[in-house]
Amino acid sequence: MKTLTYLIFSFFLIVLAFVISGYATNDTNESFSSLAKVALRNTGNTLLLQSNDSTSLVLPVTQPKKNSFELSFQKELSIAPDSLVKAITENFDALELPNEYLVEVIDCKSQEVSYSYSASNNEEKNIVPCLGRELPIGCYAIKVSFSNNVTLMGLNFGPSWYALVLLGIMGMALLYWTKKRQVTETHGALTFMAIGDYKFYKDQNELVKNDLNIKLTSKESELLQIFCANPNEVVKRDFLLKEVWEDKGVFVGRSLDTFISKLRKKFKEDDHINILNVHGVGYKLEVLKKP
């Protein structure tokens, strides 16, 4: 039954991951596309002004394929690589767009690349050739292709990664809840001895009070069983030694006193429970009634 439950839960997480990833990807792509188009239109306007053209239009930015955008102009213009690089860098930085991309200036008539350069997170990998060599007046389109992977601190991240992190947290929370529920159900099915507000599970060597679980050693558990069988009664020291130690072939000196002291500490959360030392006789588990 547990295996079936885990399989169903795993299947549910996988389906949920795809759903979350799909929504996140769509939202991210739409936002990214809009920002990229705004940045390129601003770039186009800057290039026209630098060509002393304040009247012609920057045509609508198109997106021929994912992560690729194309800027074109109403009239012919001259493009200086220095100005192009500066305009794109400033506009992309202003809108916090990824800084890994390839820029190509394409001749409208021949469809050949008249100029291109590559930008990267790593400045040593930036390739910006032919600065200072102005392209002659002509019909040009500027194509920008972004890298498919956005990197942060050298690692690849994306909507799917965030979805997996979220589902991982959910999975751990559910496993914790399941384990805690199993422990609760196990305790509920077992017999216990009541000691005030505590429940003593002798077979599990455990004391439970609300959400507090206290583990006992085997000797502590054996002593507590004897006290529970004789509540509010003095149990002779010799009897405890005989039942817990001597009948098992173990002889002790101060071990009994040490274990009694440990047991007292287990009940420190409840002032109405104490293990009294009856001098020269033995010990008594005293459970006072609460007012």
C-alpha angles and dihedrals in degrees: 000000000000091000092052090049092052092047092052091047092049091050090049091051092050092051091046091050091056092047094049092043091051094051092043092048093050093048092046094048093050093049093045093049093050093050093046091052092049091050092050094048089053088049091051092050091051092051092049092050090050087054088054090250113134099155110051121085135251103229120230112285111245130206108214092179142352114306091001124107134181128207121196137173138226094229138027119272144174118249125206111201091218092056093043094052093046095047094049094045094050095046095045092048091048091057094037094240120167113281097216110091147120121237121202127182106208126198106234094216104042095026087222124138108256095181137357142171139179128227124200142176086244107069090205088063095051112117113197109158133179099024111177095029106112119209113236120251109285147119109294139172121199116217121194120191118190125208113262092228123062110208130206122183089345095305129109116240135179144146092286090055092052090047091053092050091051092048091046090056090047090049094052091047091051093047090051091049091047093050092047090048091050090052090049092048091047091052090047092055095048128080118246142181117240117229106177106296091343127096115213115206102192096185091054096040089232141132118205129193115172104302093344115105117190120190119216131202117240091255093049089050093050092050091048092051090057092048091048089053088054106036116187089359129115112251113201118243093230091053092053092048092049096047099042103031121005098050087056093054095256121123120196140180114198096359093105093055090048094052092045088054090051091050091052089056091053089063096044091114091066121057091191093068124069141151107227125206110226100201114242093358115060142263138309130205103221119195112183121204114246116240 
